[in-house]
Amino acid sequence: MVRTGHSFMKRELRSNPEAVMAGEMSGHFFLHDRWPGFDCSLYNAARLLEIVGRDSSPKDGGMISHRDSLTYLITLRQMKQKFR
């Protein structure tokens, strides 16, 4: 998770080429596995369906079997400061 802003996300993805996904504090997610990372909700939804569709059957645990391998992050809401 990086601070909100397209330039911050691009910098983070360039500095971590092995990352296949990144997220902003605002809730936008960038997939970076087939093309340079970009934020497109339609593309992200289609890729998620593709990933879920090729996963193991529900009797083998399905997507829930991956839950424990995910990193848990604690995030605080973004703070905005007004300057004169």
N, C-alpha and C positions, 0 to 999 in steps of 0.2 A: 504494500500500500504506500502510495506516495501522495504528496500534497496535490490538491486540485490544480489542474492547468495542463494543457496539451504539451507545452514545452518541457515541463517537469517529467511527464510520462515518457516522452520521446527520449529524453536524456537518460532516464532510468533503464529503458529497454535497450538503448545502445550500450550502456555500461554493463548490462547483464545479458549477453546474447543467448545464454542457455535458458533463460526464462521463456516459457511458452504462454504465460498469462500474467497480467499485472492489473492492479486496480487503483483507482483514485479514492481519496477519502469521501468524495461526493457520491460514490456508488457506480461510477462508470468503469467498465472492464474492457481491457484491450487484449485480444488474442494475438499472439506473435509466433505462430507456428508455421504457417504456410506463406504468409506475406508479411511485410513490415507491419508492426502493430498499429491498429486503428480501432476506433470506437464506433461500432455500428451494431445497433441492437438487433437488427434483422439477421446479419451475419452471425453474431454471437448466439442467437437463438437457434439458427440452423445448425451451427457446429455443435451446440449442446445436444440437440436431438440426434445428430450423427453419432456422437460419443455414447450417449445412453443407448441408442439403437444397436450398437455393436458390442455392448457389454454382455456379461454372462447372464444367464437366465435367472429369474427371481429365486428359483429353488437353490441356486448356488450362492445366493447372497446379493446378486445384482449390484446396483450402485451403492446400496447401503454398506456393502462390504468395504468400500473405499473410505467410509467416513472416518475411521480411526487413523488413516494415513494423512488426513488433511491437517494442516497447521492451524491451530486456533490463535487468533489475533484479538487483542483487546484494543479497540480504537476509541478515541475521544472525539466528540463532535468538533468540527472545524471552528476555529475562532476567527472573527473578523475584527480588525482594528481600524478605526477611522483616523486618518491623519489630516491635519489642516492643510 
